[in-house]
Amino acid sequence: MFYEILSDGTIGRSTPDEKVAKSLGLTLTTDREIVYGYDGKRYFKGDEPIYEPSYTEKRVAEYPSIGDQLDMLYWDKVNSTETWRETIAKIKAKYPKG
């Protein structure tokens, strides 16, 4: 595989064809696999960045569904409990802002 390295360290144009590589001015060669990262850029396999979800995405994934939260609120009102508040506070503490 013939390829180019861009200024940000990612992989630019590439081709397995030597004639095409010559016409494009690609002189670097590799047998490493080139893959797309979550950011849409190309990297050598194993060098691609790992996606880390934000605290908001982590919270949203862990929050109970709206239906379950409404049910919690109803039963909290009926039973004078604080299950909903405790559940949400625990998630917010687990994934603090920033």
GIJOKA-V282739 format. One record per pair of residues at least 24 apart in sequence whose C-alpha atoms are under 10 Angstrom apart, sorted by the first residue. I is the first residue (numbers start at 1). GAP is how many residues later the second one is. Records with the same first field share a line. If there is no record, write none. Layout:
# GIJOKA-V282739
I->GAP / GAP
This chain:
# GIJOKA-V282739
1->25 / 26 / 27 / 28 / 29 / 30 / 31 / 32 / 33
2->24 / 25 / 26 / 27 / 28 / 29
3->24 / 25 / 26 / 27 / 31
4->24 / 25
5->37 / 38
6->36
9->32 / 33 / 34
10->24 / 26 / 27 / 31 / 32 / 33 / 34 / 37 / 38
11->24 / 25 / 30 / 31 / 32 / 33
12->29 / 30 / 31
13->29
54->41 / 43 / 44
55->37 / 39 / 40 / 41 / 42 / 43
56->36 / 39 / 40 / 41 / 42
57->38
58->33 / 34 / 36 / 37 / 38
59->29 / 32 / 33 / 34 / 35 / 36 / 37 / 38
60->31
62->26 / 29 / 30 / 33
63->24 / 25 / 28 / 29
64->24
